Amino acid sequence: MRFQLKEYIQPDFQALKLVDAPDAQLVPAPADGVAPLDYHATTIFPEYFKVAGQWLLAQESRMDCVAVYIPKEHRVAVREFRTLKKGEPVFVGRAEDGSQGIYVHLDAFDDMRQMTADSFAFRQGRSRETAFSLDYDFLYEQLRYEKEHGYIVWVAGPALTFDADSRNAFSLLCEHGYVHALLAGNALAAHDLEAAYRKTALGQDIYTQVSHPNGHYNHLDTINRVRQCGSIPAFIQQEHLDNGILYQCVRHQIPFVLTGSIRDDGPLPEVHADVYSGQNAMREQLSKATTLICMATALHSIAAGNITPSFRVMPDGKIRQVYFYLVDISEFTANKLGDRGSLSAKSIITNVQDFIVNTSRGLIP
């Protein structure tokens, strides 16, 4: 099996009988952070807005935001409500069929139409009983392609670090160039560093799972020591650590974004304590993503899915599909992600440790 990108199918506005469609209506934002009535909320799909007789694609899109016209550049920008400025021209209109000058393009790739049906071809009947052999084979070929031509972003929960084999497997993926960015929370980083520092995760041996005496202190001691050092790279250097996920990220200059939660311990110095600062940092990486793989974290997966559109405009101007995988042992998590609007997610229902070990073995001789 050889991975090949699908061709982007441009909308044919003449065939759609939209040649005489009106220009989209623009209304000034009435106040900072406030959209006008009947604002158009963006989706994960490519969207075109007719301005001065020309259909413009919103190139950097994301769902649940508003579209703003930038007159000086004759382009459409997609903004969160919180970033709107008073007076900015905002597109209004709830019709998505072009009749109000706004067209949501569902047929951009071969499977887009299926993704918008009552049940998606990507997710249809997927459960713990589904066979995923073909998915793995496709993923191996895709990641080999993306390693050289794309930008692979991983979103991971702390379960990835609780097992020695899965931690080593993901470290190998980092080392061999299959990880271009990592998005996670305080917990994954804390337990990964704990494993390098104390050989435990939450006080349990990462291989035998046997609890160490007073092991419940280990992650707190780790966080405290990192804070004393001032940063994760400084901690790795001063403690002479030579293994783990964060070690590989630092060693190979892989960007990592750690976003906080209300229950965090410490937290580690690099953790974004402000939710919108964290969202902005995640978006910086996701705006480049061509493949997104979310593993064993419901909230981070939903957040990443809501930020990421189903397409990407590449530097050379070509439009390509963004591939989105969700890996979780819980069918509920996979369904919840779809319920939150991330309709293009392809779910693999399995233990995250098994998934990452299989993926690493499939990619690295």
LUMZAZA-78840 format. One record per residue (C-alpha): residue in one letter; chain; residue number from 0; x, z, y. Coordinates in nm, 3 decimals. Each point is the difference from the previous one (the first is absolute). Layout:
<node "A"; "A"; NUM; <X; Z; Y>> ...
***
This chain:
<node "M"; "A"; 0; <0.000; 0.000; 0.000>> <node "R"; "A"; 1; <0.141; -0.100; 0.337>> <node "F"; "A"; 2; <-0.135; 0.157; 0.317>> <node "Q"; "A"; 3; <-0.110; -0.244; 0.268>> <node "L"; "A"; 4; <-0.158; 0.076; 0.334>> <node "K"; "A"; 5; <-0.348; -0.137; 0.054>> <node "E"; "A"; 6; <-0.044; -0.249; 0.279>> <node "Y"; "A"; 7; <-0.190; 0.119; 0.305>> <node "I"; "A"; 8; <-0.321; -0.200; 0.040>> <node "Q"; "A"; 9; <-0.063; -0.062; 0.370>> <node "P"; "A"; 10; <-0.365; 0.019; 0.105>> <node "D"; "A"; 11; <-0.152; -0.341; 0.068>> <node "F"; "A"; 12; <-0.213; 0.073; 0.303>> <node "Q"; "A"; 13; <-0.143; -0.352; -0.001>> <node "A"; "A"; 14; <-0.118; 0.032; -0.361>> <node "L"; "A"; 15; <-0.138; 0.343; 0.086>> <node "K"; "A"; 16; <-0.201; -0.167; 0.278>> <node "L"; "A"; 17; <0.161; 0.223; 0.259>> <node "V"; "A"; 18; <0.136; -0.268; 0.230>> <node "D"; "A"; 19; <-0.267; 0.085; 0.254>> <node "A"; "A"; 20; <0.021; 0.376; -0.053>> <node "P"; "A"; 21; <0.013; 0.195; 0.326>> <node "D"; "A"; 22; <0.308; 0.177; 0.125>> <node "A"; "A"; 23; <0.011; 0.362; -0.108>> <node "Q"; "A"; 24; <-0.129; 0.243; 0.260>> <node "L"; "A"; 25; <0.244; 0.236; 0.172>> <node "V"; "A"; 26; <-0.101; 0.326; 0.165>> <node "P"; "A"; 27; <0.239; 0.238; 0.183>> <node "A"; "A"; 28; <0.068; 0.336; -0.164>> <node "P"; "A"; 29; <-0.199; 0.251; 0.208>> <node "A"; "A"; 30; <0.265; 0.275; -0.025>> <node "D"; "A"; 31; <0.329; 0.083; -0.168>> <node "G"; "A"; 32; <-0.056; 0.039; -0.373>> <node "V"; "A"; 33; <-0.358; -0.131; 0.017>> <node "A"; "A"; 34; <-0.127; -0.338; -0.118>> <node "P"; "A"; 35; <-0.301; -0.175; 0.156>> <node "L"; "A"; 36; <-0.335; -0.014; -0.176>> <node "D"; "A"; 37; <-0.024; -0.256; -0.284>> <node "Y"; "A"; 38; <0.379; -0.009; -0.041>> <node "H"; "A"; 39; <0.118; -0.199; -0.299>> <node "A"; "A"; 40; <0.168; 0.217; -0.267>> <node "T"; "A"; 41; <0.279; -0.176; -0.186>> <node "T"; "A"; 42; <0.035; -0.030; -0.379>> <node "I"; "A"; 43; <0.281; -0.054; -0.250>> <node "F"; "A"; 44; <-0.062; -0.378; 0.006>> <node "P"; "A"; 45; <0.135; -0.268; 0.237>> <node "E"; "A"; 46; <-0.221; -0.018; 0.310>> <node "Y"; "A"; 47; <-0.028; -0.276; 0.258>> <node "F"; "A"; 48; <-0.129; 0.036; 0.355>> <node "K"; "A"; 49; <-0.103; -0.298; 0.211>> <node "V"; "A"; 50; <0.149; 0.011; 0.349>> <node "A"; "A"; 51; <-0.018; -0.291; 0.245>> <node "G"; "A"; 52; <-0.109; -0.227; -0.282>> <node "Q"; "A"; 53; <0.290; 0.098; -0.230>> <node "W"; "A"; 54; <-0.021; 0.211; -0.316>> <node "L"; "A"; 55; <0.272; 0.270; 0.013>> <node "L"; "A"; 56; <0.110; 0.200; -0.303>> <node "A"; "A"; 57; <0.052; 0.374; 0.048>> <node "Q"; "A"; 58; <0.345; 0.005; -0.158>> <node "E"; "A"; 59; <0.067; 0.373; -0.025>> <node "S"; "A"; 60; <-0.333; 0.122; -0.134>> <node "R"; "A"; 61; <-0.124; 0.317; -0.164>> <node "M"; "A"; 62; <-0.341; 0.136; -0.085>> <node "D"; "A"; 63; <-0.223; 0.220; 0.218>> <node "C"; "A"; 64; <0.167; -0.100; 0.326>> <node "V"; "A"; 65; <-0.103; -0.213; 0.298>> <node "A"; "A"; 66; <0.123; -0.341; 0.113>> <node "V"; "A"; 67; <0.136; -0.042; 0.352>> <node "Y"; "A"; 68; <0.079; -0.325; 0.179>> <node "I"; "A"; 69; <0.342; -0.021; 0.169>> <node "P"; "A"; 70; <-0.051; -0.273; 0.267>> <node "K"; "A"; 71; <0.367; -0.039; 0.102>> <node "E"; "A"; 72; <0.098; -0.076; -0.359>> <node "H"; "A"; 73; <-0.325; -0.166; -0.107>> <node "R"; "A"; 74; <-0.017; 0.209; -0.317>> <node "V"; "A"; 75; <-0.210; 0.262; -0.173>> <node "A"; "A"; 76; <0.136; 0.352; -0.047>> <node "V"; "A"; 77; <-0.154; 0.255; -0.236>> <node "R"; "A"; 78; <-0.007; 0.355; 0.132>> <node "E"; "A"; 79; <-0.114; 0.342; -0.113>> <node "F"; "A"; 80; <-0.272; 0.148; 0.219>> <node "R"; "A"; 81; <0.242; 0.270; 0.116>> <node "T"; "A"; 82; <0.240; -0.257; 0.149>> <node "L"; "A"; 83; <-0.258; -0.194; 0.205>> <node "K"; "A"; 84; <0.050; -0.006; 0.374>> <node "K"; "A"; 85; <-0.280; -0.015; 0.255>> <node "G"; "A"; 86; <-0.075; -0.356; 0.104>> <node "E"; "A"; 87; <0.161; -0.173; -0.298>> <node "P"; "A"; 88; <-0.215; -0.296; -0.117>> <node "V"; "A"; 89; <-0.148; 0.096; -0.338>> <node "F"; "A"; 90; <-0.174; -0.244; -0.233>> <node "V"; "A"; 91; <-0.362; 0.086; -0.066>> <node "G"; "A"; 92; <-0.240; -0.135; -0.261>> <node "R"; "A"; 93; <-0.100; 0.116; -0.346>> <node "A"; "A"; 94; <-0.053; -0.341; -0.165>> <node "E"; "A"; 95; <0.299; -0.109; -0.210>> <node "D"; "A"; 96; <-0.110; -0.356; -0.085>> <node "G"; "A"; 97; <0.128; -0.162; 0.319>> <node "S"; "A"; 98; <-0.339; -0.016; 0.171>> <node "Q"; "A"; 99; <0.122; 0.244; 0.266>> <node "G"; "A"; 100; <0.349; -0.147; 0.022>> <node "I"; "A"; 101; <0.139; 0.241; -0.262>> <node "Y"; "A"; 102; <0.079; -0.121; -0.351>> <node "V"; "A"; 103; <0.116; 0.221; -0.288>> <node "H"; "A"; 104; <0.182; -0.223; -0.249>> <node "L"; "A"; 105; <-0.089; 0.110; -0.354>> <node "D"; "A"; 106; <0.139; -0.309; -0.176>> <node "A"; "A"; 107; <0.358; 0.030; 0.122>> <node "F"; "A"; 108; <0.134; 0.018; -0.354>> <node "D"; "A"; 109; <-0.150; -0.100; -0.333>> <node "D"; "A"; 110; <-0.124; 0.345; -0.089>> <node "M"; "A"; 111; <-0.133; 0.113; 0.339>> <node "R"; "A"; 112; <-0.353; -0.115; -0.073>> <node "Q"; "A"; 113; <0.004; 0.193; -0.326>> <node "M"; "A"; 114; <0.127; 0.308; 0.181>> <node "T"; "A"; 115; <-0.308; 0.003; 0.220>> <node "A"; "A"; 116; <-0.251; -0.024; -0.282>> <node "D"; "A"; 117; <-0.193; 0.298; -0.130>> <node "S"; "A"; 118; <0.282; 0.072; -0.246>> <node "F"; "A"; 119; <0.352; -0.129; 0.061>> <node "A"; "A"; 120; <0.194; -0.205; -0.251>> <node "F"; "A"; 121; <0.299; 0.218; 0.086>> <node "R"; "A"; 122; <-0.176; 0.323; -0.100>> <node "Q"; "A"; 123; <-0.281; -0.111; -0.227>> <node "G"; "A"; 124; <-0.035; 0.234; -0.296>> <node "R"; "A"; 125; <0.337; 0.165; 0.064>> <node "S"; "A"; 126; <0.025; 0.340; -0.161>> <node "R"; "A"; 127; <0.225; 0.206; -0.224>> <node "E"; "A"; 128; <-0.105; -0.233; -0.284>> <node "T"; "A"; 129; <0.114; -0.316; 0.177>> <node "A"; "A"; 130; <0.302; -0.188; -0.136>> <node "F"; "A"; 131; <0.260; -0.042; 0.276>> <node "S"; "A"; 132; <0.266; -0.203; -0.183>> <node "L"; "A"; 133; <-0.065; -0.310; 0.210>> <node "D"; "A"; 134; <0.009; 0.207; 0.317>> <node "Y"; "A"; 135; <0.346; 0.132; -0.086>> <node "D"; "A"; 136; <0.134; -0.348; -0.081>> <node "F"; "A"; 137; <-0.140; -0.136; 0.326>> <node "L"; "A"; 138; <0.138; 0.296; 0.195>> <node "Y"; "A"; 139; <0.351; -0.044; -0.139>> <node "E"; "A"; 140; <0.012; -0.363; 0.110>> <node "Q"; "A"; 141; <-0.157; 0.081; 0.334>> <node "L"; "A"; 142; <0.249; 0.277; 0.078>> <node "R"; "A"; 143; <0.292; -0.225; -0.091>> <node "Y"; "A"; 144; <-0.133; -0.251; 0.253>> <node "E"; "A"; 145; <-0.076; 0.262; 0.264>> <node "K"; "A"; 146; <0.344; 0.158; -0.034>> <node "E"; "A"; 147; <0.146; -0.314; 0.160>> <node "H"; "A"; 148; <-0.289; -0.138; 0.203>> <node "G"; "A"; 149; <-0.233; 0.287; 0.090>> <node "Y"; "A"; 150; <-0.026; 0.364; 0.099>> <node "I"; "A"; 151; <-0.100; 0.248; -0.271>> <node "V"; "A"; 152; <-0.151; 0.326; 0.123>> <node "W"; "A"; 153; <-0.065; 0.286; -0.243>> <node "V"; "A"; 154; <-0.238; 0.288; 0.070>> <node "A"; "A"; 155; <0.054; 0.292; -0.235>> <node "G"; "A"; 156; <-0.120; 0.350; -0.079>> <node "P"; "A"; 157; <0.214; 0.290; -0.128>> <node "A"; "A"; 158; <-0.091; -0.065; -0.365>> <node "L"; "A"; 159; <0.272; -0.265; 0.009>> <node "T"; "A"; 160; <0.264; 0.273; 0.031>> <node "F"; "A"; 161; <-0.123; 0.247; -0.262>> <node "D"; "A"; 162; <0.150; -0.192; -0.292>> <node "A"; "A"; 163; <0.368; -0.083; -0.041>> <node "D"; "A"; 164; <-0.063; -0.346; -0.144>> <node "S"; "A"; 165; <-0.242; -0.112; 0.273>> <node "R"; "A"; 166; <0.224; 0.136; 0.273>> <node "N"; "A"; 167; <0.297; -0.185; -0.145>> <node "A"; "A"; 168; <-0.206; -0.318; -0.049>> <node "F"; "A"; 169; <-0.109; -0.012; 0.363>> <node "S"; "A"; 170; <0.354; 0.081; 0.111>> <node "L"; "A"; 171; <0.118; -0.306; -0.193>> <node "L"; "A"; 172; <-0.262; -0.216; 0.173>> <node "C"; "A"; 173; <0.137; 0.123; 0.333>> <node "E"; "A"; 174; <0.356; -0.069; -0.107>> <node "H"; "A"; 175; <-0.078; -0.352; -0.121>> <node "G"; "A"; 176; <-0.186; -0.114; 0.313>> <node "Y"; "A"; 177; <-0.363; 0.024; -0.113>> <node "V"; "A"; 178; <-0.092; 0.260; 0.263>> <node "H"; "A"; 179; <0.004; -0.108; 0.364>> <node "A"; "A"; 180; <-0.185; 0.303; 0.136>> <node "L"; "A"; 181; <-0.147; 0.324; -0.136>> <node "L"; "A"; 182; <-0.303; 0.179; 0.144>> <node "A"; "A"; 183; <-0.073; 0.351; -0.124>> <node "G"; "A"; 184; <-0.074; 0.357; 0.099>> <node "N"; "A"; 185; <0.205; 0.313; 0.036>> <node "A"; "A"; 186; <-0.054; 0.087; -0.368>> <node "L"; "A"; 187; <0.163; -0.304; -0.159>> <node "A"; "A"; 188; <0.312; 0.037; 0.213>> <node "A"; "A"; 189; <0.017; 0.377; -0.044>> <node "H"; "A"; 190; <-0.027; -0.012; -0.379>> <node "D"; "A"; 191; <0.234; -0.296; -0.033>> <node "L"; "A"; 192; <0.262; 0.185; 0.204>> <node "E"; "A"; 193; <-0.073; 0.317; -0.197>> <node "A"; "A"; 194; <0.073; -0.194; -0.319>> <node "A"; "A"; 195; <0.337; -0.111; 0.136>> <node "Y"; "A"; 196; <0.078; 0.345; 0.140>> <node "R"; "A"; 197; <-0.137; 0.234; -0.269>> <node "K"; "A"; 198; <-0.087; -0.237; -0.288>> <node "T"; "A"; 199; <-0.366; 0.105; 0.022>> <node "A"; "A"; 200; <-0.326; -0.118; 0.155>> <node "L"; "A"; 201; <-0.232; 0.281; 0.104>> <node "G"; "A"; 202; <0.230; 0.228; -0.194>> <node "Q"; "A"; 203; <-0.029; -0.188; -0.330>> <node "D"; "A"; 204; <0.288; -0.180; -0.167>> <node "I"; "A"; 205; <-0.065; -0.370; 0.066>> <node "Y"; "A"; 206; <0.082; -0.089; -0.361>> <node "T"; "A"; 207; <-0.125; 0.289; -0.214>> <node "Q"; "A"; 208; <-0.273; 0.119; 0.242>> <node "V"; "A"; 209; <0.111; 0.359; -0.073>> <node "S"; "A"; 210; <-0.046; 0.233; 0.298>> <node "H"; "A"; 211; <0.315; 0.159; 0.139>> <node "P"; "A"; 212; <0.007; 0.370; 0.092>> <node "N"; "A"; 213; <-0.119; 0.030; 0.362>> <node "G"; "A"; 214; <-0.034; -0.378; -0.007>> <node "H"; "A"; 215; <-0.290; 0.008; 0.242>> <node "Y"; "A"; 216; <0.261; 0.069; 0.269>> <node "N"; "A"; 217; <0.194; -0.317; -0.074>> <node "H"; "A"; 218; <-0.198; -0.245; 0.212>> <node "L"; "A"; 219; <-0.010; 0.248; 0.290>> <node "D"; "A"; 220; <0.373; 0.061; -0.027>> <node "T"; "A"; 221; <0.053; -0.376; 0.000>> <node "I"; "A"; 222; <-0.214; -0.057; 0.307>> <node "N"; "A"; 223; <0.165; 0.290; 0.179>> <node "R"; "A"; 224; <0.348; -0.133; -0.075>> <node "V"; "A"; 225; <-0.094; -0.351; 0.120>> <node "R"; "A"; 226; <-0.133; 0.149; 0.322>> <node "Q"; "A"; 227; <0.323; 0.194; 0.039>> <node "C"; "A"; 228; <0.198; -0.323; -0.043>> <node "G"; "A"; 229; <-0.224; -0.170; 0.255>> <node "S"; "A"; 230; <-0.099; -0.310; -0.197>> <node "I"; "A"; 231; <-0.032; -0.140; -0.349>> <node "P"; "A"; 232; <0.315; -0.218; 0.028>> <node "A"; "A"; 233; <0.201; 0.299; 0.125>> <node "F"; "A"; 234; <-0.131; 0.214; -0.288>> <node "I"; "A"; 235; <0.095; -0.265; -0.255>> <node "Q"; "A"; 236; <0.349; -0.026; 0.147>> <node "Q"; "A"; 237; <0.064; 0.372; 0.039>> <node "E"; "A"; 238; <-0.127; 0.087; -0.348>> <node "H"; "A"; 239; <0.182; -0.297; -0.158>> <node "L"; "A"; 240; <-0.315; -0.126; -0.171>> <node "D"; "A"; 241; <0.033; -0.320; -0.201>> <node "N"; "A"; 242; <-0.342; -0.074; -0.150>> <node "G"; "A"; 243; <-0.367; -0.042; 0.073>> <node "I"; "A"; 244; <-0.245; -0.207; 0.199>> <node "L"; "A"; 245; <0.090; 0.124; 0.348>> <node "Y"; "A"; 246; <0.369; -0.022; -0.087>> <node "Q"; "A"; 247; <-0.044; -0.370; -0.082>> <node "C"; "A"; 248; <-0.206; -0.057; 0.315>> <node "V"; "A"; 249; <0.272; 0.152; 0.215>> <node "R"; "A"; 250; <0.280; -0.173; -0.191>> <node "H"; "A"; 251; <-0.159; -0.346; 0.022>> <node "Q"; "A"; 252; <-0.156; 0.050; 0.346>> <node "I"; "A"; 253; <-0.354; -0.038; -0.132>> <node "P"; "A"; 254; <-0.249; 0.116; 0.266>> <node "F"; "A"; 255; <-0.216; 0.291; -0.108>> <node "V"; "A"; 256; <-0.299; 0.140; 0.186>> <node "L"; "A"; 257; <-0.116; 0.352; -0.078>> <node "T"; "A"; 258; <-0.338; 0.096; 0.143>> <node "G"; "A"; 259; <-0.116; 0.359; 0.004>> <node "S"; "A"; 260; <-0.313; 0.176; -0.119>> <node "I"; "A"; 261; <-0.155; 0.327; 0.104>> <node "R"; "A"; 262; <0.126; 0.171; -0.318>> <node "D"; "A"; 263; <0.367; -0.096; 0.030>> <node "D"; "A"; 264; <0.277; 0.254; -0.056>> <node "G"; "A"; 265; <0.282; -0.009; 0.251>> <node "P"; "A"; 266; <-0.027; -0.290; 0.054>> <node "L"; "A"; 267; <0.313; -0.211; -0.037>> <node "P"; "A"; 268; <0.149; -0.108; 0.337>> <node "E"; "A"; 269; <-0.094; -0.369; -0.040>> <node "V"; "A"; 270; <-0.369; 0.070; -0.067>> <node "H"; "A"; 271; <-0.236; -0.129; 0.269>> <node "A"; "A"; 272; <-0.206; 0.302; 0.099>> <node "D"; "A"; 273; <-0.220; -0.203; 0.237>> <node "V"; "A"; 274; <-0.248; -0.210; -0.198>> <node "Y"; "A"; 275; <0.007; -0.292; 0.243>> <node "S"; "A"; 276; <0.379; 0.002; 0.017>> <node "G"; "A"; 277; <-0.006; -0.024; -0.379>> <node "Q"; "A"; 278; <-0.257; -0.278; 0.011>> <node "N"; "A"; 279; <0.215; -0.198; 0.243>> <node "A"; "A"; 280; <0.308; 0.046; -0.218>> <node "M"; "A"; 281; <-0.191; -0.112; -0.309>> <node "R"; "A"; 282; <-0.132; -0.303; 0.186>> <node "E"; "A"; 283; <0.351; -0.101; 0.103>> <node "Q"; "A"; 284; <0.087; -0.046; -0.367>> <node "L"; "A"; 285; <-0.339; -0.127; -0.116>> <node "S"; "A"; 286; <0.000; -0.268; 0.270>> <node "K"; "A"; 287; <0.283; -0.162; -0.197>> <node "A"; "A"; 288; <-0.139; 0.062; -0.350>> <node "T"; "A"; 289; <-0.061; -0.294; -0.229>> <node "T"; "A"; 290; <-0.051; 0.219; -0.308>> <node "L"; "A"; 291; <-0.136; 0.352; 0.017>> <node "I"; "A"; 292; <0.007; 0.231; -0.304>> <node "C"; "A"; 293; <-0.176; 0.336; 0.030>> <node "M"; "A"; 294; <0.058; 0.258; -0.272>> <node "A"; "A"; 295; <-0.164; 0.335; -0.076>> <node "T"; "A"; 296; <-0.115; 0.094; 0.350>> <node "A"; "A"; 297; <-0.360; -0.047; 0.107>> <node "L"; "A"; 298; <0.028; 0.080; 0.371>> <node "H"; "A"; 299; <0.324; -0.186; 0.068>> <node "S"; "A"; 300; <-0.128; -0.298; -0.200>> <node "I"; "A"; 301; <-0.324; -0.017; 0.197>> <node "A"; "A"; 302; <0.191; 0.036; 0.328>> <node "A"; "A"; 303; <0.241; -0.279; -0.093>> <node "G"; "A"; 304; <-0.282; -0.220; -0.126>> <node "N"; "A"; 305; <-0.196; 0.039; 0.322>> <node "I"; "A"; 306; <0.303; -0.103; 0.205>> <node "T"; "A"; 307; <0.095; -0.302; -0.210>> <node "P"; "A"; 308; <-0.183; -0.336; 0.027>> <node "S"; "A"; 309; <-0.032; -0.248; -0.287>> <node "F"; "A"; 310; <0.235; -0.250; 0.168>> <node "R"; "A"; 311; <0.323; -0.015; 0.192>> <node "V"; "A"; 312; <0.125; -0.252; 0.258>> <node "M"; "A"; 313; <0.367; -0.050; -0.083>> <node "P"; "A"; 314; <0.278; -0.056; 0.257>> <node "D"; "A"; 315; <-0.008; -0.375; -0.072>> <node "G"; "A"; 316; <-0.371; -0.009; 0.083>> <node "K"; "A"; 317; <-0.122; -0.040; -0.358>> <node "I"; "A"; 318; <-0.288; 0.217; -0.113>> <node "R"; "A"; 319; <0.027; 0.165; -0.340>> <node "Q"; "A"; 320; <-0.194; 0.245; -0.210>> <node "V"; "A"; 321; <0.083; 0.371; -0.007>> <node "Y"; "A"; 322; <-0.010; 0.142; -0.354>> <node "F"; "A"; 323; <-0.133; 0.351; -0.036>> <node "Y"; "A"; 324; <0.023; 0.217; -0.313>> <node "L"; "A"; 325; <-0.141; 0.345; -0.060>> <node "V"; "A"; 326; <0.145; 0.200; -0.289>> <node "D"; "A"; 327; <-0.175; 0.322; -0.094>> <node "I"; "A"; 328; <-0.115; 0.179; -0.312>> <node "S"; "A"; 329; <-0.334; 0.067; 0.168>> <node "E"; "A"; 330; <-0.264; -0.274; 0.007>> <node "F"; "A"; 331; <-0.165; 0.197; 0.279>> <node "T"; "A"; 332; <0.301; -0.057; 0.227>> <node "A"; "A"; 333; <-0.006; -0.374; -0.063>> <node "N"; "A"; 334; <-0.372; -0.019; 0.074>> <node "K"; "A"; 335; <0.032; 0.217; 0.308>> <node "L"; "A"; 336; <0.262; -0.232; 0.146>> <node "G"; "A"; 337; <-0.239; -0.293; -0.040>> <node "D"; "A"; 338; <-0.281; 0.204; 0.153>> <node "R"; "A"; 339; <0.216; 0.057; 0.307>> <node "G"; "A"; 340; <0.029; -0.373; 0.063>> <node "S"; "A"; 341; <0.326; -0.093; -0.172>> <node "L"; "A"; 342; <-0.172; -0.275; -0.193>> <node "S"; "A"; 343; <0.310; -0.189; -0.107>> <node "A"; "A"; 344; <0.155; 0.287; -0.197>> <node "K"; "A"; 345; <0.078; -0.078; -0.361>> <node "S"; "A"; 346; <-0.018; 0.319; -0.203>> <node "I"; "A"; 347; <0.213; 0.099; -0.297>> <node "I"; "A"; 348; <-0.142; 0.313; -0.161>> <node "T"; "A"; 349; <0.292; 0.177; -0.162>> <node "N"; "A"; 350; <0.237; 0.293; 0.024>> <node "V"; "A"; 351; <0.235; -0.065; 0.293>> <node "Q"; "A"; 352; <0.304; 0.111; -0.199>> <node "D"; "A"; 353; <-0.073; -0.258; -0.272>> <node "F"; "A"; 354; <-0.068; -0.269; 0.258>> <node "I"; "A"; 355; <0.323; 0.040; 0.191>> <node "V"; "A"; 356; <0.214; 0.031; -0.315>> <node "N"; "A"; 357; <-0.157; -0.318; -0.143>> <node "T"; "A"; 358; <0.045; -0.181; 0.331>> <node "S"; "A"; 359; <0.363; 0.100; 0.028>> <node "R"; "A"; 360; <0.073; -0.106; -0.357>> <node "G"; "A"; 361; <-0.177; -0.330; 0.057>> <node "L"; "A"; 362; <0.211; -0.079; 0.308>> <node "I"; "A"; 363; <0.342; 0.152; -0.064>> <node "P"; "A"; 364; <0.198; -0.095; -0.313>> 
***
